[in-house]
Structure formats: structure tokens, C-alpha cells
Amino acid sequence: MASLSLGSPGASDALQHGLPTACARRARRLALRAQMLTGSNGEEAVIKGLEAGASDYMSKPLRAAELKARIHTQVRMKEGGG
């Protein structure tokens, strides 16, 4: 599983959108799950992230227990358990 953190202050637009999209696509080709962690929580941003290949999308600030549960869910799905 790959976690891609977006929304860092001062990051360029290419870094904010191009690199994470490329990473999500590469993760998909490698049969990895890509989880986007971002400061953007608008519907359009979520849709773009999922369409780029992310298997999950969380908005910052992150809640540790929710992040842990989502990671466990992604691992379980990868292992074929639901």
C-alpha cells in the first residue's frame, strides 16, 4: 500500500497534482493500493483523486484511529478478505 500525502504548504501545483496522480497510477500498475491523504476535501478533489487511481481518500487533519482502520481495510481487501 502506498500513502500519498498532498496539500503541503508552498508545494507547486505540479507537485500537488501531477506527482500524486503519477504515483497513484504506478501503484495501480504494481497492484498496490494507493491512499491519498490531502488538505482538499471538496467533492471535485475527492473525485479527481479516486479517478487518478487512489483506492482511498482522506482529508486532513487526519484522525489516527480512522487512518489505522482504513489501512487495515485496504490490507484486508488486498488479501481478498472483503
Buried (B, 14 or more C-beta within 10 A) or exposed (E): BBBBBBBEEEEEEEEBBEBBBEBBBEBBEEEBBBBBBBBBEEEEBBEBBBEBBBBBBBBBEEEEEEBEEBBEBBEEBEEEEE
